Amino acid sequence: MFTYEQFIDRVQWVGHLDSKAQAEKAARATLEILARRIGRLEAHHLLKELPAKAASYFRHEREQERFGLDEFFDMVAEHEGVTFQEAVNHSRAVIAVLQETISKRELNGILSGLPEEYRQFFSQSVLSAKAERED
């Protein structure tokens, strides 16, 4: 399992972000909005697989909220204070690193409760991160 610092370092590297502070802001925004989308039960399962500080972003006590991927990016953009496209890019990096961090079982649990557009985004995020490693 990654430490929190390693998690943020990976987000910074995968997302080509200028600073750790920017990577941390991206991670917080993406994970907090994702927690709202997947609901408290799935979010709770992830707590034990993430570094403690990253896990704190998943503390969500409400039922699953339903919103599409574009709305997800809008919410991340607002939370992070960036443009829509920056939110897409930052979220892609955070989701790629999240998938490196958690077990396949937990990942499948998250994906099973999300619409196809989210599953495609998760897959594209991993492919983008793999392409970065090959460069």
C-alpha positions as CSV (number, residue, x, y, z in Angstrom):
1,M,0.0,0.0,0.0
2,F,1.2,3.5,-0.7
3,T,1.8,6.0,2.0
4,Y,-0.1,9.3,1.7
5,E,3.0,11.0,0.4
6,Q,3.6,8.3,-2.2
7,F,-0.1,8.6,-3.3
8,I,0.2,12.3,-3.8
9,D,3.6,12.0,-5.5
10,R,2.0,9.6,-8.0
11,V,-1.0,11.9,-8.6
12,Q,1.4,14.7,-9.2
13,W,3.5,12.7,-11.6
14,V,0.7,11.0,-13.5
15,G,-1.3,14.3,-13.8
16,H,1.8,16.4,-14.7
17,L,0.8,18.8,-11.8
18,D,3.1,21.6,-10.8
19,S,3.2,21.0,-7.1
20,K,2.3,18.6,-4.3
21,A,-0.2,21.1,-3.1
22,Q,-2.0,21.0,-6.5
23,A,-1.9,17.2,-6.5
24,E,-3.3,17.1,-2.9
25,K,-6.1,19.5,-3.9
26,A,-6.9,17.4,-6.9
27,A,-6.9,14.2,-4.8
28,R,-9.2,15.7,-2.2
29,A,-11.7,17.1,-4.7
30,T,-11.8,13.9,-6.8
31,L,-12.1,11.5,-3.9
32,E,-14.7,13.6,-2.0
33,I,-16.9,13.8,-5.0
34,L,-16.4,10.1,-5.8
35,A,-17.4,9.2,-2.3
36,R,-20.7,11.0,-2.8
37,R,-21.3,9.2,-6.1
38,I,-20.5,5.7,-4.8
39,G,-22.2,6.1,-1.4
40,R,-21.2,5.4,2.1
41,L,-21.1,1.6,2.0
42,E,-18.6,1.4,-0.9
43,A,-16.7,4.4,0.5
44,H,-16.4,2.6,3.8
45,H,-14.9,-0.5,2.2
46,L,-12.2,1.7,0.7
47,L,-11.1,3.3,4.0
48,K,-8.9,0.3,5.0
49,E,-7.2,0.2,1.6
50,L,-6.1,3.8,1.4
51,P,-3.5,5.8,3.3
52,A,-5.2,7.4,6.3
53,K,-5.3,11.0,5.0
54,A,-6.6,9.9,1.6
55,A,-9.1,7.7,3.3
56,S,-10.4,10.7,5.2
57,Y,-11.6,12.2,1.9
58,F,-13.9,9.2,1.6
59,R,-15.7,9.8,4.9
60,H,-19.2,10.2,3.5
61,E,-22.3,9.5,5.6
62,R,-25.0,9.9,3.0
63,E,-26.6,7.5,0.6
64,Q,-25.3,7.3,-2.9
65,E,-26.0,10.4,-5.0
66,R,-26.7,9.9,-8.7
67,F,-25.1,12.3,-11.2
68,G,-23.5,11.8,-14.5
69,L,-19.8,12.0,-15.4
70,D,-20.0,15.5,-16.7
71,E,-21.6,16.7,-13.5
72,F,-18.9,14.8,-11.6
73,F,-16.3,16.8,-13.4
74,D,-18.3,20.1,-12.8
75,M,-18.3,19.3,-9.1
76,V,-14.6,18.5,-9.0
77,A,-13.8,21.7,-10.9
78,E,-15.9,23.8,-8.5
79,H,-14.4,22.0,-5.4
80,E,-10.8,22.3,-6.7
81,G,-11.2,25.8,-8.3
82,V,-10.1,24.8,-11.8
83,T,-11.6,24.6,-15.3
84,F,-13.7,21.7,-16.4
85,Q,-10.9,20.3,-18.6
86,E,-8.4,20.6,-15.7
87,A,-10.8,18.7,-13.5
88,V,-11.1,15.9,-16.1
89,N,-7.3,15.7,-16.3
90,H,-6.8,15.8,-12.5
91,S,-9.5,13.3,-11.9
92,R,-8.0,11.0,-14.5
93,A,-4.7,11.1,-12.6
94,V,-6.3,10.5,-9.2
95,I,-8.5,7.7,-10.5
96,A,-5.4,6.0,-12.1
97,V,-3.5,6.2,-8.8
98,L,-6.6,5.0,-6.8
99,Q,-6.7,1.9,-9.0
100,E,-3.0,1.2,-8.3
101,T,-3.7,1.5,-4.6
102,I,-6.8,-0.6,-4.0
103,S,-7.5,-4.3,-4.5
104,K,-9.2,-5.6,-7.7
105,R,-12.1,-6.7,-5.4
106,E,-12.7,-3.2,-4.1
107,L,-12.3,-1.7,-7.6
108,N,-14.9,-4.2,-8.9
109,G,-17.2,-3.3,-6.1
110,I,-17.0,0.4,-7.0
111,L,-17.4,-0.2,-10.7
112,S,-20.3,-2.5,-10.3
113,G,-22.4,0.4,-8.8
114,L,-21.5,2.9,-11.4
115,P,-22.9,3.6,-14.9
116,E,-20.9,2.6,-18.0
117,E,-19.6,6.1,-18.6
118,Y,-17.8,6.0,-15.2
119,R,-16.4,2.5,-16.0
120,Q,-15.0,3.7,-19.3
121,F,-13.4,6.7,-17.5
122,F,-11.8,4.4,-15.0
123,S,-10.4,2.3,-17.8
124,Q,-9.1,5.3,-19.8
125,S,-7.5,6.6,-16.6
126,V,-5.4,3.4,-16.2
127,L,-4.4,3.4,-19.9
128,S,-3.3,7.1,-19.7
129,A,-1.2,6.3,-16.6
130,K,0.4,3.3,-18.4
131,A,1.2,5.4,-21.4
132,E,2.9,7.9,-19.1
133,R,5.1,5.2,-17.7
134,E,6.2,4.1,-21.2
135,D,7.2,7.6,-22.2
